[in-house]
Amino acid sequence: MFRNKKAILSITCFCITTLLSAKRPNILYLYVDDLGWGSIGPNGQYERKAKGLPYVLTPNLDRLAEEGINFTRGYGCTVCSPARSSQQTGFHQGYTFADRNDPDNAKKAIRSKDVTMGDALSKAGYATGYWGKWGYGGSKDMQSPTIDNVQTLPTSHGYKFVVAELHHVRAHTFFQPTLWNAPSTGRKPGLMELKPNSAEQYGNKAYPNYPAFQSHPKYPSPAYCDDVYAFACLDFVRAQAKEYNRSGKPFFGLFAAQIPHAPFNEVQKLPNWDYDYKDKSFFNDLSPQSKQWCAMVTRIDAHFGNILQALEDPNNDGDKSDSVAGNTLVVFQSDNGGPNGSNREQLDANGGLQGSKGSIFEGGIRVPTIMRWPRVITPGSKLKKGTDTDFVLDCSDLLPTFCELAETAVPVGLSGVSIAPILTGEGQQRDRKFLIHEAGNSVSIIQGKYKFIRSRITQKSVDSNSKKKNRKKHTGPMLFDLDVDPAEENNLVRNYPQLVKKLNSLLTAERVDEPAGFANTYHYWKKKNKDGLLHTAANWTEYIYENDGIIYMKESGVPMLHWTAKIKKGNSVIARKKTEFLSLELDGSLTLKSGSEVVARNELRISSGGQLKLEGALVESTRWVDNEAGGTLQGYGTLHSSLYNQGTMILSMDTPLVVHGPVHLSGKLEIMQTQETKGKLRFSVLKGAAIAGGFDNSELLIGGTPYGIKYSESEVYLVAK
């Protein structure tokens, strides 16, 4: 009888654990290389087909959009390396070290202190995998490549199961003789090993023969690498879906295909390479390059279809009762716009947008973006199943989105903003005020419907690797209304001088004019410090980015606007003058004395156990002050930012805290204990541009008198009962 009770308890605990885990979705990220915005059905190919024009076949991506959401204003970067860096780290090009394609792959970073998607989700308990073009850490030698920078490898950033290419030049063929794999022999953490690029192990009935036709006697060796990536991803999804059903452990997989990057003609070496277009009369009228491009795109679409099928039937037995598709968020995206070429003209691959890969115009940076999550995205959800949305989404938004969905901490001070609230319909969607892009000698800012473009201020930062033919020459700044002019043909710069001035100021402040190699740097408060003052250089750690004895970045001194800084637990710090950061995280205590100012451009975060005390001081951020659960915001002064409060606020009855931005309240309100009511019946304790939400407590006892907590649109005040 006792054993039966134990069994029941065990089953009950397992069920509870599984139900709790089920709240966190699996995440499957399908990523392609150089696919133009107009290359999928809902972005123009449906219309071409209806008009009898040549079109590219993407049935699985089109179905994904029908079952999910098509983001018509999704953005990547202009070329490969910055796109992957922004995607992985959540920073735009102004703050990423790899802000352009650099031939010296050894120094290209995702650095050791950068937190990637793999880092965050692995720490959150997800199984992690990466297949395809990573582009960092290895040499370009085709026959005997080497690991040149361990700290930037996918295995150094949370990805356990990997089949990848580590140099973008090696990815300029689909027939590399070898690919980098992990776990390595002996399963040594962080290490990778070269294995032959072969599809031989996939030539059995366990794997679909379409679209690779890997069982065909003329299938080549080395293999077409995207076929190998796809099969490795398929293995991972099948195995981890089974594990998810068994234990509730979620998974995150990122398949970064090389398709449809050049070279295009290599696809013709494959058996049945044009199989999907045999019955399409228009196919023979296309140029060779357009035919090859169509075949490549449809090939990777079919691989995606096989992987999506594995979500529905993990054990591949035809019975979908084990499906995990319902609680799997699938994201599809391209890294940048499509390049010049006949496919751009004959298939309208960029959807009529001006420019192409490498350009600052929409054709270079706007990319096809789809999300499907059947459990959440439904006909009745905020973002409705099967619809288009013009909600602006950048690749750097995905890291914080995935973190929030995985219920793990979002790295502090990112450029990206989580869209989890708008996806789930729960919580407060935070505003991303603008997007930043760089392309060669051009930079841009997008704010709402307006896009401002100008040349870099310094010529030192010109990207010599960008193809000049892909960059439209212009003699002055440009302003476009993307709502009415997505093709960027009508320059409004003379019509709105004040708007241009404002956008240019924001753009310049985002560090787009810095030379190559500039990035945010990471600094920590020293336990043993000189005087306890925030602005004193000696109180902060030095940041060094080095590899193989070469120092690429070295930063020390007083805090600066590109610092990602943290005051750890147990430290008490005082601010007496203006001090600036990109972001500042408080695990310890920071007191701002009267007349002092702290600027945290992207974010000031008060973490659990942290404390911010204002004594008539000023905090400024272009985004927000975030007081998390367990944190404390105390005192009076001014915040030039939004305020998100989940922790405790200890406010003054004599002088209210003034917030020049929206205020989002939860958590607890307290009053500074040294103060007395002096017989007053009403006290204003907090003023904001707009007040939303409310504290968890509804009243306070002050001097023996109960006071109710009341709210107006712009004020929180106390009224004696």
N, C-alpha and C positions, 0 to 999 in steps of 0.2 A: 504493500500500500504506500509506504514511504517513497519507494522508487517511482511509483506512478506520479506522486505529487511532484517529485523532482522533474520528471519528464514534462508534466503539464507546465510547471514554472519555466522550464527551459524553452518550451515552445512559445509560451506567452512572451517571454523576454525577447526571443528571436523576432516574433511578429511585431512587437513594439519597436524594436530597433529598425526593422525593415520599413515600417510605416514612417518612422522619423526620417530615415535616409531617403525615402521616396520623395520627400519634399525637395531634395536637391536633384536637379536634372543631370543626366548624362549630357555631355556636350561633344558634338562632332562638327569640326570646322573644316569645310572643303574650300581649298584655296587654289586659285589658278594664276598663271603668269602671263600678263599682257592681254587679257581678254577685254575688249572694248565694251563700253556701257551698253551699246545697242545690239549686243550679240546674243541676247536671249529673247524668247518669245514676247514677253510683256513689254520689253523696251524697244520693240520695233520689228522683230522678225515675224510676229503674227501678222502684222499689217502688210509686210512685204509678201508673205504667202498669199494673203487675201487679194492682193493686186496682181498676182501672177508673176512676181519678181523672184529672182534667185534668193534663197534663204538658207540659213544653217539650221540643222536639226539638233535640238537640245530637249528631247521629250522628258527626260528625268528632271532637269532643272525647271522646265516649265511646269511639271506636275508639283514640284516642290513649292513653286510660287503659288499655284492654285490651292495648295494645302496650307500655305503659310502667308507671309507678308513679303511684298516686293518693295524694297526701299529705293525709290527712284532718285533720291539724293544721298546715295552712299558714296563715301570718299576713301581713296587710298592715298598713295603718294605718287610722285612722278616717275620713279624708277625703282628697281628691285631692292637694293640694300636699305634705303631709308624706309621703304614700305614695311619690310620685315622687322626693322628695329622699332618703328612706331607701333606696329601691331603688337609686338611682344612686350614692350616696356611701357606703353601707354603715354609716351611723350611725343609731341610733334617734333619736326625736324630742327627747330630752334634749340632744342635741349638734348637731342640724341647725338651721341658721338658719331654714329654711322649715318650722317645726314646726307650722304651722296655716295655714289658708287666709287670705291677707291680700289685701285689695282693692288695695293699692299694689304692683302687679306689678313696678314698676321696682326695688324694693329686695329683692324675693324672690330668694333665692340658692340655687342652686348657685354658689358663689363661685369666683374664679379659681384658688385654691389647692386647692379640693376636687377629688379625683380620682374621676372617674365611670367607669362601665362603658365608655363610648366612649373616654375617655382611655386607660384601661389596655389595652384590646384593640387600639386603633389603634397604640399604642406597641409592642404585641406582634406587629405585622405583619398584623393582621386587616383585611379590608375591612369598613367599618362603615356602617350605615344606620339611620335612625330615621324612622318614619311615624306620625303621629297627634298626640295631645294631649301636648305637652311642658309647657306651662303657665308658662313663665318667660321673661322678657326682652322681651316685646312689649306694646304698649298694647292696650286692650280696644275701641278704636274700630272699628266694623264696616266702615266704608267706606274709611277711610284710616289704618290702624294703622301705628304706628311702632316702630322698635327702641329700647327704653328702657334696656337693660342688656346690652351686648355680651358681657360676661364670663360671663353665665349662659346663653348660647345653646347649642343642641346642637352647632353648628359650632365653638364655642369649647371644646368638651369631647370632641373626637375623632370626632364623627359627620360623615362626608363626604357621604353621600347622604341628603337630608332632604326630606320633605314634612310640614309640621307646623303646629299651632296653638300660638301662643306665649302666649296668655292664656286662663285657664280660663273667663272670662266670654264670650269669643268662642266658646268651645266649648259654650256653652249653646244653640246651634243646630247643625243638621247641614248648613245651607245658607249657610255663610259665602261671601261673594262672591269672596274670595281666600284663598289659603293660602301660607305661607312655604315657599320652596324653596331647596335647595342641591344641587350647586354653583350659584353664581350666574353670571349672564352674565359672561364673561371669566374664570370660574373663579378669582376672587379668594379666597384662603384665609380662612375664617372668616365670610365675608359671606353674607347670605341675601337673597332677593328675593321680592316678591309676584308670584304668578301667578294667573290666574283659576282658580277652583274648577270644573273642567270634566272630564267623562268622555268628551269627544268623541274624543280620540285613542285611546280604548280600544274604539271601536265597530267593530272588525274581527275577523276570524276568529282572529287570534293570541291573543285573550283570550276566556275563557269568558263566555257571556252570562248565565249563572246564577251567583249569585243577583241580580246588579244589574239585569239586563235593560236594560243601558245602550244597546242598539241599538233599543229600543222607541221609537216616534215620540213617546210622551208622557213619555219620561224627562226630568226637569227640568234646567234650567240657572238658577242654579248647581247643581252636582251634589250628591248626598248624600255628604258628605265622607269617610265611612268607605269608600265604594266607591273613591274616588280613592286613599286611603291603601293600600287592599288591592291595587289594580293596581300602584301604585308599588313596593310590597313584592314583588309577584309578579315584576316586571321585575328587581329587584335579585337575588332568589333564583335566577332563571333564569340571569342573566348571571354571577353569582359562583359558582354551581355549575359552570358550564362552565369558568370560570377555575380553580376548585379542581381539576377533572379535568385541566386542562392543565398547571398549574404547582404545585399543592399549596398555593396561598395560601388559607387558611381565611377564613371570613366570619362576621360577627356582625350580625344584624339584629333590631331591636326594633320591633314593630308595636303601638302603643298606641292601640287603637280607642277612640272616644268611646262606642260602644254598650256597655251599655244605659242610659247616663246620660239623664236627661230633657233635652229634651222628647220624650215618647213619641209624640205624635200626628203629628209630622212624617213618620214612616215611611209614613203613609197617603197621602202625596202621590206616592208612587212606584208605577210600574206593577207589577201583580202582587205587591203588598206582602204579601199573606197567602197566597201561592202554596203554601207548604208545609203549610198547614192546611186546604186545600180539602176533604180527605176525612176530617177529624177531627170527629166528631160533637160532641165536647165544646166545640169552639171557639166555637160560636154562643152558648153559655151563659155565656161569660166576659164580664167587664166590658170596655168599650172600652180602658181602660188595660192590662188583662191581655192582650188580643189584640195590642195594639201592642207590648208588651214581648216577648211570645212571638215575634212576627215579627222584631223586632230581634235577639234572641238567635240565632235560627235563621239569620238573614241573615249575621251575622258568623261563625257556625260554618261556613257554606258557603264563605265567603271563606277561612277557615282551611283548609278542605278543598282548595281550589284551590292554595293556597300549599304545602301538604304534598305535593300531587301533583307540584308542580314540583321538589321534592327528589328524587322518584322518576324523573322524566322531564324533566330540565332543558331539552332542546331541543324538547320537546313533539311528538315524532314517533311516539309510541306504543311505542318501544323503550326499555325500562328498563335497558339495559346501562350507561347513563351515570349511574345513580342515585347520589346522595350521601347518601341518607337514612340509611344504616347508620352513618355517622360524623358524624351531625348530632344534637346535643343539642337537643331541642325542649322549651321550658318554656312552660307555660300558667299564667296567674295573673290574679286580679282585684286591683284596688288596695285596695278595702275591701269591707265587707259591703253588701248590698242595702238600698235605702231603704224607708221605709214606702210602702204603696200596696197596691192590690188584688192585684197579682201576688204580693206577699209572703204574702197570706192565701189566695188561690185556687190558687196554684201551690206554696206552701210554699218560696218562693225562698231563704229563709235556713235551711232545713233544721231548723226547730224550735228554733233558737238564740234566746236572749233578745236583744232590742235590734236595732238596725238601723244603717245608715250614720250616723256621727257619735257612736255610743255606745261606751262603754268595754267593754260586754259583748260576748260572743263573736259575736253577730250583727252587730256593727259592725267587728270586726277579723279574724275567722277567714274565710279566703277559699278558693275552690276552687284547687287547685294540682296540676298534672300534669307529669311529666317522662317523655320518651321518648328513648332512645338505643340503637337496636337492636344496635350492636356491643358494647355494655357491659351493658345491662339485658336479661337473658335469663332463661329459666326456671331456670337454674342459678346466677345471680348472687346476691349478698348481698341486694339489694333485687330481688325476683323479678318478672319481667314479668307484668303482668296482675293485680297484687295491690294492696291498700291497705296503707299504713304509717301508724302514729301517731307516727313520728319528727317532732319539732317543728321546723318550718322557717319562718324569718322572711324577709321580702323583703330585709332587709339582709344575709342570708347569701349572696345570689346574686353580688354583686360579688366577694367573696373566692373563691367557688366558680369563677366564670368565670376569674379570674386564675390560679388553680392549674391548671385544665384547659388554659389557654393557655400555661402554663409561663412566666408573668411574675410579677414581685413583687407580693404583696398589699400594699396601702397599710397603713402601720403604725397599730395601735391602733384598728381599727374595732370597732364593736359586733357586726357580723356575723362569722360563723365559717364557713369553707369546709366544704361537705359533699362535696367531691370524693372523699375516702377512702371514704365509705360508698357513693357512687355507683359508683366504679370497683372497690371491693374491695381497693384498694392503699393502703398508708400508714396512718398513725395518725389516726383521727378525733378531733379536738379537741372538748372539751366546751364547749357554750354553757350557762352556768350559769343564765341567766334571759333573759326577754324583757321589754321595757319599752314601754308605750303611754300616750299622752295623748289625752284627749278632752274639750275644754271645761274644766270644773272638776273632772274626774275623771282619776285616774292609776292604773296597774295594773302589777303585776309577775307574771309567770308563771314558776314554777320547778318543772319536772317536771309533776306532776299538779295542783299547787296554784296557785291564782290569788288574789292579794290586791288589793283595790281600796280606795282612799280618795280623799277630796277633796284638792284642792291646798291647801297651807298658806297661800298668798297669793292673794287675790282679784284681784290685778293681772294675773294670767296667764290669766284666764278668756277663752276664745275667744268673742267676741261674735258671730262668724259661724255658730257651731254652732246648729242648730235645736233649741230647747229641747224640743220634742215628741219628739225622738229620744233624749233623755237621761233615763233613769229617775232620779227624785229619791231620794236615800237620806240618812239622817241619821247614819250612822256607817260605819266600815270593814266590809268584807266579805271573807270567805274561802270559796273554793269548791274542791271536789275535782272537777276536770274529767273524771277517768276515770269516775266514777259519776254525775256531775251536770253534763253539758255544757250544760244549759239554765240553770245557775246559779240554782237555786231554793232551795237549802238552805245558809244562811249558817252557816259553822262557826267564826266568829271567836272565839266564847267557848270553843270546845272546845280550841283550840290556841294559848294565849296566847304561848308561847315562839316558836312558828313565826311568829305574826303580828309579834312584835317583831323577829325576824330579817329577815323579808321587808320590813318597813317601813324598817328600817335600810338594806338594800340599795337599795330604791326611792328613798329620799331622797338617797342618795349618787350616784344617776344623774342628778341635776340637773333633776328633773321639776317642781320648784317655782319655777324661775327665770321671770322675766318674758319676754314676747315679745321676740324679737331676740337672745336668748342663744344661744351656740353655742360649739363648740370653736374655738380660735384656733391659728395656726401661728407657730412661733418657731424661730430658728436661732442657734447660738452664733456670736458675733462673732469674727473672726480677731484683731482688735486689741481685747483686753479689759483690764479693770482689774486683776484679781488672779488670774485663773484659777480662781475658785471657782464652783461650780455654782449656789449660791444667790444670787449677787450680781446684782441687777437690771440693772446697767449692762452686763453681759456678754451680754445677750440682745437680739435684734432686737425691734422693736415690730411689732405686727400692726395693720393698718388695713384695714377693708372699707369702700370708698367707691364711689359711682357718681354720675356727672354732678355732681361737686362736693359731694355730700352724704355725710357720714361716718355710717355706720350702726353701726360697731363700731371701737373703738380700745382696744388692750390693750398695756400695758407693765408693767414692774415685776418683782417676784420671780416665779419659776415658780409655777403654780397647777394645780389638779386638772383643769382643762379645757384645758390646753396640750397640743398635739401638737408635740413638740419634737425637734430633731435637732442632734447634734454632728457636724460634717462632718469629712472626712479631714484629717489634718495638725494637728488640735487636740488638746491634752492638758488635761484638766479634772480638778479635785479636788473631792470632796464632803467637807465637814467637819461638816455638820449635816443635819437632816431637810429634804428637798426633794421636792416633789410635782408630778406630771405626770399627764395622761391617758395619754400614751404618750411614750416616749423611745427614739430611734433613735441608735445609736452607729456612726458611720462612723469616728470618731476614737477617742480613748482617754479613759476615765473611771476614776479611782481613788477608791474609797471608803475613807476613813481610819477607824480604829477609833472606834466610837461613832456613826458617821454612818448615815443611813438615806435611801434613795431609794425613793419610791413611784411606780410607773408603773401606774396603775390598770388599764388595759386591756392594756398590753404594754410590756416592755422588750426591744428587739431589738438584738442585736449583729450588724451586717451584715459582709459580707466585708471584711476589713481593719480592722474595729473591735475594740476591746479593753475588757473590763470587769475591773478588778482590785479584789478584795475584801481588805481588811486587817482582818478581824474585824468587818465591817460587816453591815448588814441591807438587803435588797432586798425590797419587798413589791408584789404585784400580785394582783388578784382573778382574773387569768388566768394569764399565763405570762411567763417569761424565755425568749427564743428566741435561741440561739446558732447562727447560720447557718453554712453551710460557708464557711471562710475567716475566721471570727470566732474570738476567743479569750476564754475565761472563765478567770480566774486567781485563785488565792488561797483563802481560807477565810472563813467567816462563815455567814450564814443567809439562805435564800430562803424567804419566805412566798408561795409560788406554785408552779405547775407549772414544770418545766424541760424544754425540748426542745433537745437538743444535736446538731448536725451538724458543728460546728467542732472546735476544739481546746480541751480543758480541761487547765489546768496546776494541779494540786492539791497540797496540803500533806500531808506524812507525819506532821506533828506534830498537826495539828488538821483534822478532816474538814470539808468543806463540808456543811452540813445543809440539806436541802430539805423544808419542810413541805408537801409535795404530791407528786404522781406525777412520776417522772423517766423520760424517754424518751431513750435513748442511741444514738448512732452517732458518727461522727467519731473523733478521736484523743485518747488520754490521755497526758499527760506529767506529770512531777513537778518541783516547784520545785527548781532546780539547786543552790541554796545549802545544801540540807539533806543530812544524812548519815543512814545507816541505824542507826548506833550498835549494830549487832549484832542488831537486832530482826528477827524472822522474819515478822512479820505487821503490816501497817499498814492502818488504816481511812482511806480518802480521801474517801468520799462516802456520805452517808446520806440516804434519802428515804422518803416514805410508801409508795412502791412503785417498784421498779426494773424497767423494761422495756427490751428491746434490749441492746446492748452496744457497746463501742468496737471500732473496726476492728482495732486492734492487740491482741494477746493477752498480751504480756509487755513488761517494761521492764528495762533494764540500769541498776542504781543502784549506784554505787561499785564497779563491777566484778562485782556479784552480780546474776544474773537473777532477776526477780520476775514471777510469773504474775499476771494480772489476773483476779480471781475475783468472783463475784456471788452474793448471796443475794436474797431477796425485797425487802429494804430496805437493802442495803448493797453498796458496791463496796470491795473490799479487795485488798491485795497480799500474796502469799505467796512467800517465798524458795524457789527451786527447789534 
